[in-house]
Amino acid sequence: MIKSKFMNRNNVGIWSKANGIEWGTELFWNVNSKTNQYQIPSYAHALSNKHSLQLEFEDFIHPSRSILLKKVTLSNESKEKQDLTLFFHQDFEHQNGTAFFSLSNRTLYHEYDGSYMLFNGLVDNKGISQYTTWQKNDFQNKDIVNFVNGSLFYNPISSGRVNSAFALETTVLPYEIKQGYYWMVFGDNLNEINYLNNLVKSNPEWLIREFIENGFSDERIIPLSK
């Protein structure tokens, strides 16, 4: 199985003009390895003092399709409105492959030995706003974010031991609670993963209902060989 480091605390970041960049390693985490109120096996809570923000991450794995969805809940504890950029980093640096961003459907893809992964996200009914790809040893992309304006260094395609990142942008009002979504799907061809992507994108809560009603499984979620 490919070891993706999928969405651990190293793979998420927050940026705002007022407070700058903050990566997951700087947040204060409380990870529940058992279950949450929905008996879901993966749940994490993070606190950002810099942004006066609480974040909750809930994992939902479809019982029969190769889809993993993360529901992200943002709770603004500030009395100020905040314009936020959320960064999501895909780390597959130990595998040789290709990462590319499609401008036609604003979706990020990884391909390894004929198998495909697709990454996407949604907040305020808006999708990916920024993206980049890079090789593990690409020194020019050591810092993937411009710390001054919170923008990624756009690079639409990379091959080799590749990483990728994309951003979602939102505004949270004082003390507002807001939900967003991050997902990845797997398949043997682009048509298959694009179909699954459209299913999730059209209604992320559909997958959550399927998860709760039909149970969960982790057998299909990462089908690539090591």
C-alpha positions as CSV (number, residue, x, y, z in Angstrom):
1,M,0.0,0.0,0.0
2,I,1.2,3.5,-0.7
3,K,2.0,5.5,2.4
4,S,0.4,8.8,1.6
5,K,0.7,10.7,4.9
6,F,-2.9,11.6,4.0
7,M,-3.9,14.8,5.7
8,N,-1.9,14.4,8.9
9,R,-1.0,17.5,10.9
10,N,1.9,18.2,8.5
11,N,-0.4,18.5,5.5
12,V,-2.6,21.4,6.3
13,G,-2.0,25.2,6.6
14,I,-3.8,28.4,7.3
15,W,-3.0,31.9,6.0
16,S,-4.5,35.3,6.5
17,K,-3.2,38.8,5.6
18,A,-3.4,39.8,9.3
19,N,-1.7,36.8,10.8
20,G,0.4,35.2,8.1
21,I,1.0,31.5,7.6
22,E,0.5,28.8,10.1
23,W,1.2,25.1,9.3
24,G,-0.4,22.1,11.0
25,T,2.7,21.5,13.1
26,E,2.2,24.8,14.8
27,L,-1.4,24.0,15.8
28,F,-2.5,22.4,19.1
29,W,-4.0,19.0,18.3
30,N,-6.3,16.6,20.1
31,V,-6.6,13.4,18.0
32,N,-9.3,10.8,18.9
33,S,-8.0,7.5,17.5
34,K,-11.3,5.7,18.5
35,T,-14.6,7.2,17.5
36,N,-16.6,10.5,17.6
37,Q,-20.3,10.9,18.2
38,Y,-21.1,9.2,14.9
39,Q,-18.7,6.3,15.7
40,I,-16.4,7.4,12.9
41,P,-12.9,6.0,13.4
42,S,-11.0,9.1,12.6
43,Y,-11.5,12.5,14.2
44,A,-9.2,15.3,15.1
45,H,-9.5,18.7,16.6
46,A,-6.9,21.5,16.2
47,L,-6.6,24.9,17.8
48,S,-5.0,27.9,16.1
49,N,-4.0,30.6,18.6
50,K,-2.6,32.8,15.8
51,H,-5.9,32.9,14.0
52,S,-8.2,32.5,16.9
53,L,-9.7,29.5,15.1
54,Q,-10.8,26.0,16.0
55,L,-10.7,23.2,13.3
56,E,-12.4,19.8,13.3
57,F,-11.5,17.1,10.9
58,E,-13.8,14.1,10.4
59,D,-13.0,11.2,8.0
60,F,-15.7,9.4,6.0
61,I,-14.8,6.4,3.8
62,H,-17.4,5.2,1.4
63,P,-18.4,1.6,2.1
64,S,-18.2,0.4,-1.6
65,R,-16.4,3.1,-3.6
66,S,-12.8,4.3,-3.4
67,I,-13.6,7.7,-1.9
68,L,-12.3,9.3,1.2
69,L,-13.9,12.6,2.4
70,K,-12.7,14.9,5.1
71,K,-15.3,17.3,6.6
72,V,-13.5,20.4,7.9
73,T,-15.4,22.6,10.4
74,L,-14.0,26.0,11.1
75,S,-15.0,27.9,14.2
76,N,-14.0,31.5,14.3
77,E,-13.4,32.6,17.9
78,S,-12.4,36.1,17.0
79,K,-14.6,39.2,17.1
80,E,-13.1,40.1,13.7
81,K,-14.0,38.9,10.3
82,Q,-11.3,36.8,8.8
83,D,-10.4,36.2,5.1
84,L,-8.7,32.8,5.2
85,T,-6.7,30.6,2.8
86,L,-6.6,26.9,3.6
87,F,-3.7,24.9,2.2
88,F,-3.8,21.1,1.6
89,H,-0.6,19.3,0.8
90,Q,-0.5,15.9,-0.9
91,D,2.8,14.1,0.0
92,F,3.7,11.1,-2.2
93,E,7.4,11.8,-2.4
94,H,8.5,8.2,-2.2
95,Q,6.6,7.1,-5.3
96,N,7.6,8.0,-8.9
97,G,4.7,9.4,-10.8
98,T,3.2,12.5,-12.2
99,A,1.1,15.2,-10.6
100,F,-0.9,17.6,-12.7
101,F,-3.6,20.2,-12.3
102,S,-6.5,20.4,-14.8
103,L,-7.7,23.9,-15.6
104,S,-10.8,22.6,-17.3
105,N,-12.3,21.2,-14.1
106,R,-9.9,22.8,-11.6
107,T,-9.0,19.4,-10.1
108,L,-5.6,18.0,-9.0
109,Y,-4.5,14.5,-10.2
110,H,-1.7,12.1,-9.3
111,E,-0.8,9.1,-11.5
112,Y,1.4,6.2,-10.5
113,D,2.0,3.2,-12.8
114,G,-1.4,3.5,-14.5
115,S,-3.4,4.1,-11.3
116,Y,-4.9,7.5,-10.6
117,M,-5.8,9.6,-7.6
118,L,-7.8,12.8,-7.7
119,F,-7.9,15.5,-5.0
120,N,-10.4,18.3,-4.7
121,G,-12.1,20.5,-2.1
122,L,-15.1,22.8,-1.6
123,V,-16.0,25.6,0.8
124,D,-18.8,28.2,0.2
125,N,-19.7,26.2,-2.9
126,K,-16.3,27.2,-4.3
127,G,-13.5,24.9,-5.4
128,I,-9.8,25.1,-5.7
129,S,-8.5,28.7,-6.0
130,Q,-4.7,28.0,-6.2
131,Y,-2.5,25.0,-6.9
132,T,1.1,23.8,-7.4
133,T,3.1,20.6,-7.9
134,W,6.8,20.0,-7.3
135,Q,9.5,17.4,-7.0
136,K,10.9,16.4,-3.6
137,N,14.3,17.6,-4.5
138,D,13.2,20.8,-6.2
139,F,15.0,23.4,-4.2
140,Q,13.2,26.3,-5.8
141,N,9.9,25.0,-4.3
142,K,11.3,24.4,-0.8
143,D,8.8,27.1,0.4
144,I,5.7,26.5,-1.6
145,V,3.7,29.5,-0.2
146,N,4.5,33.2,-0.7
147,F,4.3,34.2,2.9
148,V,3.6,37.8,2.0
149,N,0.4,37.3,0.0
150,G,-0.5,33.7,0.8
151,S,-0.2,32.5,-2.8
152,L,1.1,29.2,-4.1
153,F,3.8,29.1,-6.7
154,Y,1.8,27.9,-9.6
155,N,3.3,24.9,-11.4
156,P,0.7,22.8,-13.2
157,I,2.7,19.6,-13.7
158,S,5.6,17.7,-12.2
159,S,7.1,14.2,-12.7
160,G,9.2,12.0,-10.5
161,R,8.8,11.9,-6.7
162,V,6.1,14.5,-6.6
163,N,4.2,16.5,-4.1
164,S,1.3,18.8,-4.7
165,A,-0.8,21.4,-2.9
166,F,-3.9,23.4,-3.4
167,A,-5.8,26.1,-1.6
168,L,-9.4,26.9,-0.7
169,E,-10.4,30.4,0.2
170,T,-13.2,31.6,2.5
171,T,-14.4,34.4,4.8
172,V,-15.6,33.7,8.3
173,L,-17.6,36.3,10.2
174,P,-17.0,36.9,13.9
175,Y,-17.8,33.7,15.9
176,E,-19.1,32.0,12.8
177,I,-19.0,28.2,12.3
178,K,-18.5,27.0,8.7
179,Q,-18.0,23.6,7.0
180,G,-15.8,22.8,4.1
181,Y,-14.8,19.5,2.4
182,Y,-11.6,17.9,1.2
183,W,-11.6,14.5,-0.7
184,M,-9.6,12.1,-2.7
185,V,-10.7,9.3,-4.9
186,F,-8.9,6.4,-6.6
187,G,-9.4,4.6,-9.9
188,D,-7.8,2.8,-12.9
189,N,-8.6,5.6,-15.3
190,L,-9.5,9.2,-15.6
191,N,-13.1,8.6,-16.5
192,E,-13.6,6.5,-13.3
193,I,-12.2,9.1,-10.9
194,N,-13.8,12.0,-12.7
195,Y,-17.2,10.3,-12.2
196,L,-16.5,9.7,-8.5
197,N,-15.3,13.3,-8.2
198,N,-18.6,14.6,-9.7
199,L,-20.6,12.5,-7.2
200,V,-18.8,14.0,-4.2
201,K,-18.7,17.5,-5.6
202,S,-22.4,17.7,-6.3
203,N,-23.3,16.8,-2.7
204,P,-20.6,15.9,-0.2
205,E,-23.2,15.3,2.5
206,W,-24.4,12.4,0.4
207,L,-21.2,10.5,1.1
208,I,-21.5,11.2,4.8
209,R,-25.1,9.8,4.8
210,E,-23.9,6.7,2.9
211,F,-21.1,6.3,5.5
212,I,-23.4,6.5,8.5
213,E,-26.2,4.4,7.1
214,N,-24.1,1.6,5.5
215,G,-21.0,1.4,7.7
216,F,-17.4,2.0,6.7
217,S,-14.5,0.1,5.3
218,D,-10.8,0.8,4.8
219,E,-10.1,-2.1,2.4
220,R,-10.6,-0.1,-0.8
221,I,-9.2,3.3,0.2
222,I,-5.6,2.9,-1.0
223,P,-5.4,0.2,-3.7
224,L,-2.0,1.1,-5.2
225,S,0.8,-1.4,-4.8
226,K,3.9,-0.4,-2.8
